[in-house]
Amino acid sequence: MKKILLFVLPAVLLLASCRRVVYAPTEQFDESYWLNRERGVVNYSDGYCPYFVVETYNGFSILKANGYAPLTNEVLYGDLSGSGFKTFYNRTQGYLLQAEVKEYWLSYWDAIDGINWFCGK
């Protein structure tokens, strides 16, 4: 019994003193820079597909997220009318998102057709 206490007591003390510390990077960026860029609202997002559709003033864009895709109805700012890998500002959640613009200036039905093509539905 004494041997068990010799192992259990230090283990309990060690685990009781542990605490979780999150070292999340707090990126400081100029929000006014992003608010002067093109605005878009996420129209379609699926948890199983990295592609999502953003509605802009010029039409719809299909983007591929590098990581997690934003949720539906979140507001994005950035260059949504040009293809390539770019950084966007998710104003709803307050973080920078990296994504690749695959298609832009699409109609609604072309965007639906494109997201079905990219996601394989």
N, C-alpha and C positions, 0 to 999 in steps of 0.2 A: 504494500500500500504506500509506503514511504517513497519507493522508487517511482511509482506512478505520479505522486504529487511533485516529485522533483522535475519531472518532464512536463506535466500539465500546467503547473503554476507559472513557470517562465513563459510558456507558450500563450497562456491566457493574458498575461501582462503585456507581452509583445503585441498580440493581436488587438488588445483593447487600446493600446496607445497609437495604433495606426489610424491615419485619417487620409481621406482622398483629397488630393490637391490637383486641380485642373490648371494646367498652364496653357491656356488658349491664347493664340496670338491675337493681340488687339491691334488690328491694322488701322492706322490713322490715315484717312484719305479725305480729300476735299469733296464734300458732297455737292457743292455748287458746280464743280466740273461735270459731274455725272448728270445733274439735273438739266444741263444745257444740251445733252445728247438726245437721241431719238428715244421716245417712250413707247413701250409695248406692254401688253397685258397677256399673261400666259392663258391661252384658250384651251389647251389640251395637254395633259401630263399623265403619264401612266407609271406606276411604280415598278413595272417589269421591263420597261423600255427606256433607254437613255435619251430618246428623242422626244421633243416636245414642240408644240405649236404656239407661236406668239403672234397676237394680232397687233398690227401697227397702223399708222395713218395711211401708209402706202399699200397695205394688204397684209397677207399672212406670211410668216417666216417659219421655217423648220430648222430647229437647232438640235445639236447633239451635245448633251452635258458631259463635262469631264468630271465625273463624280455623281453626286445626287442631282437629279433634275428638280427645278422648282415646282411648287404645287400650283394647281389651277387658281386663277384670279390674282396671282402675285404680279406686282408691277416691276418691270425691268427697264433699265436705262442703258443705252450703249449704241453701237453702230449695228443696227439690225438690218440695214439695207445694203449689205455687201458680204460676199462669201469669205470664209476663212475662219481661223481660230482667233477668238477675241475674248476680252474681259468685259463683263457686264455688271451693273450694280443692281442688286435686288433690294429695292427700297422697302418692300413690305417686311422683309426679314433683317435688312440692314447689313448685308455682307456682299463681297465681290464674288462673282461666279465666272468660271471660265467655261466657254462652250464654243462649238464650231457651228457656224452658220452654213447649212447645207443648201437650202433653197430660200429665196426671198421674193417679194412682190407677187405672191400667189393669190388666187381667188380662194374662197372658202372651200369649194369642192376640190380644187387642185391640192390644197393643204391636207384635206382628209385623205385623198388618194395617195399623196406622198407619205403621210404618216403610216398608212396601211402598208405601203411598200417597204419603208424602212424598218418598221416593227414586225413585219411578216405576218400580218393578220389576214 
